[in-house]
Structures are given as C-alpha cells and as structure tokens.
Amino acid sequence: MAALDAGGDYEARGALGRGASVADAARDVDLLVIATPDGEVRRVAAMVTPVATTVVIHLSGSLGLDVLEGHPRRGSLHPLMPLPTPSLGAERLRSGITFAVSGDPMTRALAVALGGRAVEVDDRDRTSYHAAASIAANHLVALIGQVERVAATIGLPLDAFSGLLRAATDDALALGPRRALTGPARRGDWDTVERHRTALSGMAGHRTELAAYDAMVGLARRLSMDTAVTDDPAVGSGPPAREAAALDPSDRDGTGPGRAVTVEQVA
C-alpha cells in the first residue's frame, strides 16, 4: 500500500481486519490482493465472494493459482526482495526490483506501476523458483552468519569482511558466478581446505560448521567445472489497474483472515 501510494497512482480505500467479514472484499474494486501468510491464502480466498470483473492475486512465491480457485480472474505477484519493515519495504518495492508474476495481465501492470521488472513463472515451476529465492536470500544470510561466527573466534567483527562480501556478490552478478569464483576450492588447493577444516573443528558446534563448510566447498568445486546457465525472460506489461483491495495479515500466528486493504487508482 505504501509503495503504491508513494507513486500517486493508487489510493487505499480501507482495510478489513480480524473479526470483520471479507465476503465482499472483491466488490467495487478492480483488484484484490491477498497478502496473508501462505498457509491462509486458500482459506481467505474461499471466504471472498467472487466478482467476475475483479482480479484476485496473492503475493506468495511458493503458491500457484489453484489456491485462488473460484475467482474468474486471478494471478500472483511475488517481489524478489526482502521486506523487513514497512518503510524499507515501500522503498525497496519501488527501487526497480524483479517481480515474479503469473495469471491475469494486471499482475504485470502492478509490477510496472511500481517501476519493476516482471518475469513470468508458471505454476509448475513455482517450487523451483521459490527454492532459488530462498537460497538467494535465506541461505546467503545464513552463510554470512557463519562468517560472523568464525571471525569472532579471532576477535574480528563481521564488518571487517563487508568489502569482501560486497565485492564477491557484485562480481558474481556482473561476471557470472563461475568467472567470479576464487579461493582454494577453485584452485584445488586441498591442503588449505584441510587447514580450514581443522580450525573449524575446534569451534563450538563444530559438526554443523564443518558440514556447512564441506557443502560449500563441494558447490564451489562443482561451479569451477560447470558452465553457468543464464536466462533473460522477456519483460512485458499489462493494462493499468484502476482500483485494488488487499488482504494483509493482522498477526503472524496464521489464525485470522487478515486485513483487507482497498487501493484505488487516482485519475
């Protein structure tokens, strides 16, 4: 809502919270966005009375369109960006990010309205897509956590490695992961790898640390021998949306239907 409001093209028309009926949430709007937790999307969508002219979309990266069954016009819009806070999320959503879309063309219209890039992800590919997204975000953060723990054993802070982390990420994106890869696994320097393993074996929770290190050495070795595969899906756009409503979680325990937020395009 904040990201769309910031652009001046959309205006929120209200919210439906816990205890309120969402049966008429799709009435008199062009778009209903269900932004509840993944496990609640199907149940909430089933509570909404279908309207032939209203597009109903969800924001889940892992779910297909089947969870919106019963709604004639349906789609999904998933931002490939972590949104930790409302203010930072609103800023990032308008920073030219990629949105995975499927279903009704209005999903592309929303991505374009936010200044983003829309890529089509079919339902049959959703699990693989979401796995890649989870690796890119969650697993990367977990690896940085290991950097922090290992560095702490010699009294160094995480920010001492910030330049290395940023440069490695930038190189991987600019050159491709295979060309950007450096280090002992890339060179086949197994003596150095074994010294790393010896140091890690002295840490608390060493079994987990070694397992993670060994797994990444294996992936680095595979990458050094593989040919990177890239794809550049076509970018498209759909007709502009006029009005929208959104269902947003009122809590994180997944027990309630969430809030309904209506967004209207301003002429």
N, C-alpha and C positions, 0 to 999 in steps of 0.2 A: 504493500500500500504506500509506504513512504517513498519507495523508488519511483512508482508511477506518479504519485502526487508531485514529486520534485520536477518531473518533466512538464507539468502543467496540462497534460492531455487527458488526465483522468481525475475523477473526484470520488472519494469514498462516500457511499450512500448509507452507511450504517453497519452495525455488527449484531450478530446473534450469538449469545453466549450460552453457558451451561444452564440447562433448565428451560431454555426457550425452544420453541418448535422451529425446525428448519424445513418443514414441509414445503413452504412457499418461497424458499430462498432463491429459486431459479425464476421466479415470476417477475416480469417487468424489467429484466436486465438482459444484456446480450451475452454475458459471460459469468459463470460461477466457478470460482477457484476453490477447490477443496485442499487445504493446506494442513490437515490434521496429521498425526503420526501415521506411518504406513499401515499399521495394523487396524486403523479405524476408518480408512478411506472407503472400503466397500460398504461398511455398515452405515456410514454417514451418507454416502451417495444413494443408498437404498431408501433412506428416510426422506430424500428430496423428491417432490413430485416433478416428473419430467415435463419440460416445456419444449415444444418442437423447435422453437427458434433460438433457444438458449444453449450456448456451448458450455459444457461442464468439463473442467480439466482438473487433474491433480498435479502435485509438484514432486511426486516420488520418482527417484531414479531407478528403483528396482521393480516397480509395478507396471503391468501392461494396462491396456484399455478395458480388459474384461472386468475390472473392479468397478467400472462405471456403467455396467450393463443396465439397460433400460432407458438410458438417456440417448436420444437420437443423434445428437451432435456431441462428440466427446473427444478429448485429447489429453496430452500430458506435456508439461513444461518443467524441465529439471535444470537448474543453474549449476554449472560446473565451477563452483566456488564455495568455500566455507563461509558461513554467515553467523559468526559467533555472537554478535549483538545487533539490535535493530538499526542503530545509527551506522555502524560499519557495514552491515548488510546492505542497507539502502545505497550507500556509496559504492560498494563493490558491484551491485546489480546493474549500475549504470556506467561501469568502467570498461565496457566493450568485451564482456566475457562471452563464453560459449554457452548456449542453452541447447540441451537435447530435447527435441520435440517429436511428437507423433500425433496422428489423428487429424482433427479439424485444422484447416489452414489458419484459424485465428491464433493458434499457438505460435506460429511464425510471426504473426502480426505483433504479438506481445513482445517477443524477443527483439524484433526490430524497433518497437516503440521504446524499449529500454536501451537501445543503442548497441545491442549484442549481435552475435552470430548464431544462427540457428542451424543445427545439424540433425538430420533425420535418424532416429533409432527405432527400428521395428520391434514389436513386442517379442519376437523370438530371439532377439539379440539383447534384451534388457538385462539379463543376468550377467552376461559377459561385460556389457557396458558398465554396470554398477560395480562389478569386481574391479575393473580398471580404475574407476573413480575412487573406490575405497583404497586401492593400492597407492594411487597418486596423492591422496590426502592423508588418510589414517596411517598407512604403513610408513609413509615418509616421515610423519611426525614421530612415530614410534622409533624409527631409526635414529632420528635426532636425539630422542631420549636416551638411546644407548651411547651416543657420542657424549652427552652430558655426564652420564654415569662413569664412563671410562676416563674422561678428562678430570673428573672430580677426584679420582684416585691419586692424581699427581698434583692436585691443588689448582687446576686451571678451570676458569669459568667457561660456560658454553659460548659466550660471545667472542672468546678468543678464536673460535672456529667459524665465526659468522661469514667472514670474507671467503673462506674456502667453500662453505656450503652454498653461498650465493653464486660464486663463480662456477662451481660444478653444475649447479642447476641451469644457469644461463648457457653454459657450453652444451649441455645435453639438449636443450631446446633449440639452440642456434645451429649446432653442428650435427645433431643426431646422437643418441646415446652411445652407439658403437665408436664413433670417432672421438667422442668426448672422454671415453673411459681411460683412466690412468691407474697406476698402482701395481702392487706386487702380483695380484691375480692376473692382471692384463699381461704382465711380463713373464709370468710363470716362475716367479721368484718364491719358491715354496719354503726356503729356509726362513725368509722373513715372515711368511704366513705362520709358520710353526712358532716363531718367537712371539707373534701376536697372540696365538692361542695359549701359550704358556703364561703370558701376562694376564689374559682374561681368566684363566683357571684359578688365579689367586683372588678373584673378586667374590663378593657375596653374591649368591645366586648364579654361580659360575656356569651351571648347566644351561640355563636359559641364555646367558650371554654367549657361550660357545655355540649353541645351536643357531642363534641368530647370525653370528659371525660366519659360521660354516655355510649356512644357507646363502648368504650374500656373496661369499667367495665363489660358490657354485654358480650363482647367477651372473657374476662378473665374468667368470671363465666362459660361460655359455655365450654371453654377449660378445666377448672378444672373438668368438669363432662364428657367430651368426651374422647374417645380413639383415640390417634393420629394414622393417616394412613400414611405410608411411602411407597415409591416405588423406585426401583433401576433399571431403564431401562438399557437394555444391551447396551454396547458400541461396536461400530463396526467401520470399516474403509473401504474406497473405494480405487480405483486405484489412483495413484498420478496425479495431474494436471501438464500440461506442460506449457501452456500459458494462460493468463487470461486478460480480459479487464473489467474495472469498470466504471460505470456512477455514478458520485458523485455530490451532489448539489453545484451549484455555488453561491447560495444565499438561504435565508430561507423564501422567500415570496411565493415559490411554483409556480412561473410563468414561469420559464425557464426549459429546459430539463436537465440541469446539465452538469457536465463534464464527459467525457468518459476517463477512465484510463486503459491502457492495461498493463497486467502483464505477463511476460514470465518466464518460469522455466529455470534455468541455469543448464546446464549439470555438 
